Each structure stands twice: as C-alpha cells, then as structure tokens.
Amino acid sequence: MPRETAQVSVIIPAYNAVQSIERALQSVATQTLPAAEVIVVDDGSNDDTAARAMAMQSILEPSKLIVVEQLNQGAGAARNKAIHAAT
C-alpha cells in the first residue's frame, strides 16, 4: 500500500550545493510524513548540483522530485521559479 503524503511542496533553491544537496534531501526524506513534491531549483551552478539532486529520487519516494535548472538569477528568483512549478 503506498504511503500517504502531506499536501505540501518542499522548495530548495541551490547554487553550487554539491556538498550539501544530498544532506538536505536526506533530511526531507526522513520526515514523518513525506511531502507531495520536492522542488530543487539549481540556480546556475558550476558543479553537479542538479545531477546529484536527481540521483536522490529513490530515497524521496513516494514524494515526486522536480529538478529545475536556470541561469544564475539569485535565491529570490530560484524560490519564485519553484513556487511557479509547485502544484
């Protein structure tokens, strides 16, 4: 039987976060009730932040992982992009 999810979206703006994105997503995955979706916005990173985030999909199930990449525009723009992607 599939696990119930909370009807919330977790938003994570990230810039050159290859050293911390796994830890952040692991923290989201260990919550008592999983989020409906987790949205990571890679704000023009020069490292493998987006790829590292996408590799974490299996530990986030049943949450839906959405990874969005954009040119560097700052944390505010990354949060706004995630809000627009949220369902």
PyMOL commands that set and color helices and strands:
alter all, ss='L'
color gray80, all
select helices_A, chain A and resi 21-29+49-54+57-60+75-85
alter helices_A, ss='H'
color red, helices_A
select strands_A, chain A and resi 6-14+35-43+64-70
alter strands_A, ss='S'
color yellow, strands_A
deselect
rebuild
show_as cartoon
